[in-house]
């Protein structure tokens, strides 16, 4: 019975950690970092579906990869916005 209570909590913690890491990757200069987790998930779900002989895992795998790309994109937008604000501040001080 304890396993059934802890499993959703562990899954939730792992999901939150993955999303946090993906957001952090979005804040970095290198855009390629954002491809690591979605590519890894695709690399897991596609072969796993092929081994099982079913496409049942593909929708959840694609959904996870899309969610990670969205979180990465949000991080990129936030980073670019912050960088632009900093440049504007520097230009204002130079005038």
Long-range contacts (C-beta under 8 A, 24 or more apart in sequence): 18-68, 19-67, 19-68, 19-71, 22-68, 22-71, 22-72, 22-75, 23-71, 23-72, 23-74, 23-75, 24-75, 25-72, 25-75, 26-71, 26-72, 26-73, 26-74, 26-75, 26-76, 26-78, 26-79, 27-75, 27-76, 27-78, 27-79, 28-79, 31-76, 34-69, 34-72, 34-73, 34-75, 34-76, 37-68, 38-65, 38-66, 38-68, 38-69, 38-72, 41-65, 41-68
